[in-house]
């Protein structure tokens, strides 16, 4: 796949998502400042992970690297984290701990969907075994960073002052400490025990149950349709990438990826019911 095309779509998605955020939520400079802070700290966290642990590397076909990380990757990170926060906050009522935990879980699920597709397409490669050639600790890393980012920044739309000053120090440090603890305490010893077939079975059960919970929960009705739409461009992009190479995709990976659409479609059904499409 032509990486220039992929990177061009990434730029378009970032621009569209950031533009929609500003249009929907206002506070132009605050949105840009928060976006820039998360992108910079995400790069710092990921770059140090690559240097310290050497678990994965990016394909050289990417352009414009900053040390070990293509510049497009930290550009995407804020969209993932902030869109997850927007979905979670109406449910948690801005409770700082629960917001951070649920954002971490949501980003973990994002990574579980994104990582196997990206590895299949050759965007990067892992050197530890795991489901669809992705170690579980690698997926957990996404969720940990998002959780600690929200713990430091808080659930507010426009964090300022001490939170932004502490963010570049605490978020990477806490992420590294958690990764080391989980690796040596658990995942170091089970790294080769997870099969693709087992992963598919677990995903169908867990995501199916989550879809039922989304439909049954009264809290999900508090989520705004605009917040759901903010996640749509990136999700569509990865499904398009999967469809582009569908003939070469293992059936297990295809089923696994499609299973992630169930909770999102369930949420769309709940949120858009009686609210109109799309938001103005």
Number of C-alpha atoms within 10 A of each C-alpha: 12 8 14 12 10 15 17 12 14 19 15 13 19 20 15 15 23 19 16 16 20 16 11 14 12 12 13 13 11 15 19 12 15 19 20 15 17 26 21 16 22 25 23 17 22 21 16 16 19 15 13 10 9 12 15 16 15 17 15 13 14 18 14 11 13 12 10 16 21 20 17 19 16 22 21 21 20 24 23 21 24 23 21 25 27 22 24 26 22 17 19 16 13 16 15 17 16 19 26 29 18 22 31 26 19 23 25 23 18 19 20 24 22 16 22 23 22 16 17 19 17 13 18 17 19 17 12 17 16 21 21 20 17 22 23 20 19 19 20 21 22 25 26 25 28 30 30 24 27 27 20 21 25 21 25 14 16 14 16 14 8 10 16 17 13 12 20 19 14 17 25 23 15 17 24 20 11 16 20 16 12 14 16 10 10 12 17 13 10 13 16 13 11 15 13 15 14 12 16 19 13 13 19 17 12 14 18 18 13 16 20 14 15 21 18 13 13 11 14 19 18 16 20 16 21 20 21 19 16 24 19 14 15 19 16 12 15 16 18 12 15 21 13 13 12 14 9 11 16 12 11 15 22 16 15 23 20 13 19 21 17 17 20 19 13 18 22 18 13 21 21 18 12 8 11 10 11 9 13 6
